[in-house]
Amino acid sequence: MSNENTPEFRYADETEVRVSQLMLPGAANAHGSVHGGEMLKLVDSIAYVCACRFSGGLCVTAAVDRVDFHEPILVGELVNLIARVCYVGRTSLEVEIDVFAEDIPTGSVRHTNSCYLTMVHMEDGRPAIVPRLVCRTREDKARWIQAKTRRELSVRQREERERLVVKFGQLSDEELDRLVAG
Ligand SMILES: CC(C)(COP(=O)(O)OP(=O)(O)OC[C@H]1O[C@@H](n2cnc3c(N)ncnc32)[C@H](O)[C@@H]1OP(=O)(O)O)[C@@H](O)C(=O)NCCC(=O)NCCS
């Protein structure tokens, strides 16, 4: 692990990171709401902070496993991001991020995004071991199980994708035409 101050384990309920940012006109897309790419950058940045604090060293993004945009975010709203570590492997960890948009004058809040990123702790250019994650609340235990299931599904999906690329790459034009026609 990264340095002599890095503990053997960390509690899941102590991994939370919060960031707030006012959405200014420079973040807008062609429709006047906040550009999806701006949100992805914020999400990736908070995942980085959360993962580096947890591991006690530098981390890289290995995968943006899922980002759901439930509702648009408007220019002028305050975006509040909450990140937490919900699962760890040997050198990787999953960060869950919830995004809330706040209409500042009324204080009304909407849950706009749910995101899951896999980060890998690096030392000397190579993946390095992360602390264990100890889940002591019901919520953290549920998050752990859900994240473990997501990880297993994602490995199976990756294998299936690779199998399909090989399989369809070997088909003739006629066979492909038949499949496209349904
Ligand atoms: C991510 C990276 C370090 C993985 O390297 P690698 O040689 O595949 O390393 P390993 O096979 O030892 O995998 C390391 C861990 O990452 C996980 N991992 C690797 N690729 C992954 C992927 N695409 N999705 C999810 N997890 C992944 C592995 O499961 C493993 O986890 P574990 O140790 O907890 O079991 C490497 O692919 C890389 O440097 N990618 C570029 C990262 C980057 O530039 N990000 C954007 C800027 S930060």
PDBQT file of the ligand as one rigid body, heavy atoms in Angstrom, charges set to zero:
ROOT
HETATM    1  C1  LIG A 201      -6.568   0.401 -15.634  1.00  0.00    +0.000 C 
HETATM    2  C2  LIG A 201      -5.208  -0.244 -15.891  1.00  0.00    +0.000 C 
HETATM    3  C3  LIG A 201      -4.208   0.261 -14.889  1.00  0.00    +0.000 C 
HETATM    4  C4  LIG A 201      -5.392  -1.761 -15.700  1.00  0.00    +0.000 C 
HETATM    5  O1  LIG A 201      -4.165  -2.338 -16.044  1.00  0.00    +0.000 OA
HETATM    6  P1  LIG A 201      -4.047  -3.944 -16.243  1.00  0.00    +0.000 P 
HETATM    7  O2  LIG A 201      -2.731  -4.236 -16.792  1.00  0.00    +0.000 OA
HETATM    8  O3  LIG A 201      -5.266  -4.446 -16.947  1.00  0.00    +0.000 OA
HETATM    9  O4  LIG A 201      -4.034  -4.411 -14.753  1.00  0.00    +0.000 OA
HETATM   10  P2  LIG A 201      -4.660  -5.704 -14.101  1.00  0.00    +0.000 P 
HETATM   11  O5  LIG A 201      -5.087  -6.728 -15.104  1.00  0.00    +0.000 OA
HETATM   12  O6  LIG A 201      -3.693  -6.107 -13.021  1.00  0.00    +0.000 OA
HETATM   13  O7  LIG A 201      -5.991  -5.137 -13.415  1.00  0.00    +0.000 OA
HETATM   14  C5  LIG A 201      -5.911  -4.317 -12.284  1.00  0.00    +0.000 C 
HETATM   15  C6  LIG A 201      -7.280  -4.181 -11.712  1.00  0.00    +0.000 C 
HETATM   16  O8  LIG A 201      -8.060  -3.378 -12.576  1.00  0.00    +0.000 OA
HETATM   17  C7  LIG A 201      -9.250  -4.042 -12.918  1.00  0.00    +0.000 C 
HETATM   18  N1  LIG A 201      -9.564  -3.664 -14.293  1.00  0.00    +0.000 N 
HETATM   19  C8  LIG A 201      -8.715  -3.624 -15.339  1.00  0.00    +0.000 A 
HETATM   20  N2  LIG A 201      -9.358  -3.212 -16.432  1.00  0.00    +0.000 NA
HETATM   21  C9  LIG A 201     -10.645  -2.988 -16.079  1.00  0.00    +0.000 A 
HETATM   22  C10 LIG A 201     -11.808  -2.554 -16.761  1.00  0.00    +0.000 A 
HETATM   23  N3  LIG A 201     -11.789  -2.263 -18.064  1.00  0.00    +0.000 N 
HETATM   24  N4  LIG A 201     -12.955  -2.449 -16.083  1.00  0.00    +0.000 NA
HETATM   25  C11 LIG A 201     -13.005  -2.739 -14.756  1.00  0.00    +0.000 A 
HETATM   26  N5  LIG A 201     -11.926  -3.152 -14.037  1.00  0.00    +0.000 NA
HETATM   27  C12 LIG A 201     -10.773  -3.273 -14.698  1.00  0.00    +0.000 A 
HETATM   28  C13 LIG A 201      -8.924  -5.522 -12.772  1.00  0.00    +0.000 C 
HETATM   29  O9  LIG A 201     -10.090  -6.297 -12.564  1.00  0.00    +0.000 OA
HETATM   30  C14 LIG A 201      -8.026  -5.501 -11.547  1.00  0.00    +0.000 C 
HETATM   31  O10 LIG A 201      -8.818  -5.392 -10.386  1.00  0.00    +0.000 OA
HETATM   32  P3  LIG A 201      -8.465  -6.175  -9.002  1.00  0.00    +0.000 P 
HETATM   33  O11 LIG A 201      -6.985  -6.064  -8.772  1.00  0.00    +0.000 OA
HETATM   34  O12 LIG A 201      -9.234  -5.437  -7.960  1.00  0.00    +0.000 OA
HETATM   35  O13 LIG A 201      -8.923  -7.581  -9.171  1.00  0.00    +0.000 OA
HETATM   36  C15 LIG A 201      -4.698   0.041 -17.340  1.00  0.00    +0.000 C 
HETATM   37  O14 LIG A 201      -5.575  -0.543 -18.273  1.00  0.00    +0.000 OA
HETATM   38  C16 LIG A 201      -4.560   1.514 -17.622  1.00  0.00    +0.000 C 
HETATM   39  O15 LIG A 201      -3.569   2.145 -17.250  1.00  0.00    +0.000 OA
HETATM   40  N6  LIG A 201      -5.567   2.097 -18.308  1.00  0.00    +0.000 N 
HETATM   41  C17 LIG A 201      -5.540   3.532 -18.617  1.00  0.00    +0.000 C 
HETATM   42  C18 LIG A 201      -6.074   4.337 -17.430  1.00  0.00    +0.000 C 
HETATM   43  C19 LIG A 201      -6.309   5.762 -17.828  1.00  0.00    +0.000 C 
HETATM   44  O16 LIG A 201      -5.532   6.334 -18.553  1.00  0.00    +0.000 OA
HETATM   45  N7  LIG A 201      -7.429   6.336 -17.340  1.00  0.00    +0.000 N 
HETATM   46  C20 LIG A 201      -7.830   7.671 -17.723  1.00  0.00    +0.000 C 
HETATM   47  C21 LIG A 201      -7.062   8.757 -17.049  1.00  0.00    +0.000 C 
HETATM   48  S1  LIG A 201      -7.000   8.601 -15.306  1.00  0.00    +0.000 SA
ENDROOT
TORSDOF 0
